[in-house]
Amino acid sequence: MATRRYWFALAVFGGLLLLSLPLYVTAGSSCSDGAPCAVGVSAPGGLLTVEQLPRPGLLKAYALVAVAVAGILLIRHYRRAGRLGRLVPALLAATAFAGGTAWLTATHWKGVHSASALRETAELLLFNGATPVLLVAVTVLALAAGERSVPLLAFAVLFGAVAYLAATYDSFYLLGRIGLPLNALRDPDGIRQALNIAVPAGLLILAAAVARLAAGRSAAAGEPGARRGRHSKR
């Protein structure tokens, strides 16, 4: 059953994103409403670019290691399940996205030369703070195609939307819009960028837990039938 395989993938992706949270904690800000001051962590355009993060070199190194670790773990898991072919689309998508991002970044691609939403979206193809979560979004979508799973596809579309919001909108702004008492000019602990990663990571972990529970129930429901089949053969 597909659920028994892809819950593991979601858990791996979520866990690796959670481990990257310390790399997104920035210098705090205590500006008050209406006070003219420079808010270095406001990031009105979403996740900070890699140059603005406190440890950009570590983030690049971690991203490379995380991609390798995730690939090894998933290949082993799918091989044991005898369904390695179902993982191929995800591996190809992850490789294409990561390779394309690395090439565009190394060649100093300048993006689309027009002041528009298209330009902002195109610039996400360069390596930046949002790259890990966007890479996961692309991989999960390809995994849904490989698994031919409608529930996973629905989740992939939802997660892709969340990943895009995390990449292009400030977390305090979004959480403030849903009613949470957050001051967009105050972040004394410098956690707003970590929240842009923590929310997608938490969504992955939650989806993995739900899928794991569903897989367990399906396995339990299938056991009686399997036992009856064995008895009837006798």
Stockholm file with secondary structure:
# STOCKHOLM 1.0

chainA/1-234         MATRRYWFALAVFGGLLLLSLPLYVTAGSSCSDGAPCAVGVSAPGGLLTVEQLPRPGLLKAYALVAVAVAGILLIRHYRRAGRLGRLVPALLAATAFAGGTAWLTATHWKGVHSASALRETAELLLFNGATPVLLVAVTVLALAAGERSVPLLAFAVLFGAVAYLAATYDSFYLLGRIGLPLNALRDPDGIRQALNIAVPAGLLILAAAVARLAAGRSAAAGEPGARRGRHSKR
#=GR chainA/1-234 SS CTHHHHHHHHHHHHHHHHHTGGGGCCCCEECCTTCCCCCTTCCTTSSCCGGGSSCHHHHHHHHHHHHHHHHHHHHHHHHHTTCGGGGHHHHHHHHHHHHHHHHHHHTTCCCCSSSSHHHHHHGGGSSSTTHHHHHHHHHHHHHHHHHTCHHHHHHHHHHHHHHHHHHHSCHHHHHHHTTCCCCTTEETTCCHHHHHHHHHHHHHHHHHHHHHHHHHHHHHHHHHHHHHHHHHHC
#=GC SS_cons         CTHHHHHHHHHHHHHHHHHTGGGGCCCCEECCTTCCCCCTTCCTTSSCCGGGSSCHHHHHHHHHHHHHHHHHHHHHHHHHTTCGGGGHHHHHHHHHHHHHHHHHHHTTCCCCSSSSHHHHHHGGGSSSTTHHHHHHHHHHHHHHHHHTCHHHHHHHHHHHHHHHHHHHSCHHHHHHHTTCCCCTTEETTCCHHHHHHHHHHHHHHHHHHHHHHHHHHHHHHHHHHHHHHHHHHC
//
